[in-house]
Amino acid sequence: MATILIIDDDPLIRDWIANVVTRLGHHPVPAQLIREGIRKLQSESFDVVFVSVCLPDGSGLESMSTIRSTLSSPEIIVITGLGHPDEAELAIKSGAWDYLEKPASFEAIKLPLLRALEYRSERRPGNTAATLKRGGIIGDSPEITACLELVAQAAGSDANVLVTGETGTGKELFAKVIHANSRRAPRSFVVVDCTALPETLVESVLFGHARGAFTGAETSEEGLIKQADGGTLFLDEIGELPLSIQKRFLRVIQEHSFRPVGGRREIASDFRLVAATNRDLEAMVREGRFREDLLFRLRTIEIDSPPLREIPGDIKKLTSFYMNDLCQRFGIVAKRASPEFWEAVTAYPWPGNVRQLIQALEKALISAKEEPMLFPKHLPTYIRIYVARSAFPTKPASPGEPKIRSGVPKMPPNLKEARRAAVSEAERRYLEDLLSYAGGDKAKARRISGLSRSRFYALLRRCRPADVRQPG
């Protein structure tokens, strides 16, 4: 007999689901609020949780990670009175077993419940997140735990894997952990940086070439795909792979064989494919810049690496890990961190994610020199500015609030000059905030702004001429 938790503030819905559960021979436990349900989950073991989307003390969808992180890690069936496609998508992406609309019939409740219970009873312990060699993956938040479960699944198979996520979230690290826990671990882990592939040489780099295939090809060269034979081929930033190569590469994934440039025969390569991207490949498919059939092949298993702002509970663990790692690398005594340092680190949103965090810690350790403790003053200035500004939330001035003037009144400029000065100041502030959010990455800042390349660099020249580099 399974124990089923039902979290819903509507007594009719709650009693109806409890009736179905009882008729199926299982034990229902009711709860009216999310906090009541969480308390029960923390003290009892449950197999399945029915949770309503809209509850007086919060959203069932937003509570799913908390529910899944409890000891029994139950399956979750979301129930809603106002069904919406976006809501259903969010529920499934958050790990829901199923998504039901109220009022649900006996059969509508019965089928997903029995399937969820069947899944739990037949699930066998294997290469789980608990037994993984995690490498440098730090954190135990529900988001990281969910990623590690997928990593464990990927490591136990040869299925293609697509790792998505923002720049700096550790996509290559996830790929390495998949390889290290797979049967291919003794063989090569070959990295292909698709952003660094020259379009004129991409075929030669990937597939290799025969002697005399082109001018300068004095010897035959083995391509990266062949070098990954028996191991893992990691295509980093696959969204940058030229469209002209994508069709040929699709065949390589299907057949695991290819012909080198200028070669006369097919060469086999038993590689396992893991790809990563910070691009929206579905949007690129719609725009005709990425092949849909290739996307289907890549995403047999898809792992979405979370940004730091979505896992705030892991930031302190990551900071401690990299502080100790950097101290060892620099050959200095381990540092302690002041409470104010921790407050600053956890308050900053880290748009550049782990990569930006590591760079900030490098700067802090260099600034601290022989000092035994880190303080906010050791962090990069842009982080301190952000934290200081966020401590003063903007509030509208009250209508009756007097304007304070001091000194001798000055003659105001003409309207044209005043407008130009106001626009210039607004542009400067916008650019400062934009670059701060992008972690100083101008390419990322330009994408966020929506400006064309020429307009973005024109704005940069006006506001921060010292930062202008000739765009490549």
Order of alpha helices (4+ residues) and beta strands (2+ residues): beta-alpha-beta-alpha-beta-beta-beta-alpha-beta-alpha-beta-alpha-alpha-beta-alpha-beta-alpha-beta-beta-alpha-beta-alpha-beta-beta-beta-alpha-alpha-beta-alpha-beta-alpha-alpha-beta-alpha-alpha-alpha-alpha
